[in-house]
Amino acid sequence: MATIIKLTQLYYKEFHRRKDVYFDDEEAVEIYKATQELQQNWPRCLRDTTVPPDIVKHDGDLYYLRFNFDPPQQIKFRICFGVQTEDSGDTEIVALTCRSKQELSCGNKTGTDAWKIHISTVGKARWNEYRRNQIVSWKIY
């Protein structure tokens, strides 16, 4: 039984639109390393806060990764993903959408409420489309 990481095409486009605007190459490497940790440590990282990466369960099969980048930018970047277990016993972790809390804040100091709304709307809709095979995705690990 393996853990498979997949990216949706929509997530990939969102990620690259934010890269170099909200975070740089070094921080992109941190995201890559956290993705590897997610694949290696799932589901232990969900149950044990000492096991990386930093994950939050949102609702049902939706979760998100948290990245709080250091100064000068101090960006709080979030990646929403869905998790499902295949008939084979393999677990698929699928990146669905991403945003920085700063771009979602719009008057709300933290952007937390806007992020939760984003997951509940955009994330949930993409997760449903993914499960119906309506959006393009590819396996990365």
N, C-alpha and C positions, 0 to 999 in steps of 0.2 A: 504494500500500500504506500503510495507516494503522494507527496504534496506538490501540486503543479501550480505555477504562477502564470496567469494570462493577463494580457493588456487588451483593452478594447481600443479600437481605432480612435474613438472619440476622446478617451482618456489621453492617449498618446498626443493628439493634437492640442489638448488643453495644457498638458505638461510642457510641451515645447513653446507654447505661447507665453508661459509664465517664466520659463528658464531665461536667464539673463535680464529679466525685468525684476522679479522678486527674489531670485537666488542665483548663485553663480555655479561654475563647474565644480568647485570643491564641495558645495552643498549638494549638488546633483549626485556626487559620489557617495555622500552620506545616505541619500535616498536609495541608491543602488545597494549599498551594504545592508540597510535595514530590510530591503526586499529579500536579500539572501537569508538574513536572520529569520524573517517571517516564514520562509519556506522551510528552514531547518528546525525551527522551534514551534511550529504550529502543532497542536493547540496549547502547548504548555505556556506560551507567552500570554495567552488570554487569561489563564487561571492564576499565573504567578507574576506579580509585578516586577520581580527581580530578574526575570528572563526577558531579554530584548526581543523585539522592539516594543515601543510604547503603543498599545492598542486599546481602543475603546469600542465596546459593543454598543451599537445604536439601536437597532430594532430588527427582530427576526434574524435574517441571514446577512444583514448589513453591519459592517464594522468600519472603523477608520484608524489610520496611522497618524500619529502626531509628530510634527517636526517643529521645534522651536529654535530657529537659527540665532546665533550670537550677533552682537553689534558688528558693524554699524547699522545694519538694516533691521535686525530683530524681527524677522518675518516668522509668523506662525502659519506654517503650511500644513494642509491636511489632504489626505488621500482616502477616498471612500472605496471600499471593496466589498464584494459579495463572496460568500463561501458556500459551496455545495459539495456533497459527497456523491460520487458516481456509483453506478451499480458494481463496478470493478473494485470499489473500496478506496479508490484514489480520491483525494480532496483537491478540488479546484478553488483557487483564490484568484478572483478576477477584479482587476483595477477598473473602476467605472468612471470616476470623476475626481477632480482635484481643484482646490482653491486655496488662496491665502486668506486668513481671517481678516487681514487689512482690507482686501478688495471687497469683502462681503460686509464690512462693518457699517458703512453708510449711516453714520450718526451713532451707532452702538459701539461703545468703546472697545469691546472685545471681539465682536463679530460672532460670538458663540451661538446666539439665537439664529442668526442668518445661516450659519453653517448647518445647524440642525435642520432648518427648513430646506436647505439645499439638498441634504442627504435624503430627507423624506420625500422630496419631489423629484429632482433630477436623478439622484442615486437610485431611488426605488424604480423609477420608470426605466432606466437603463438596465437595471438588474432583471426586470421582467422581460425586456426586449432580448437580453442576452439568453435567458432561459428558453425563449421561443426561437432562438437562432436567427434573430432579426438584425443583429449588429455584428460587424466584423471584429474578430479578435484573433490573437495569436499567442502561442505558448512561448514563454521566455525561459522558464526553468523547468 
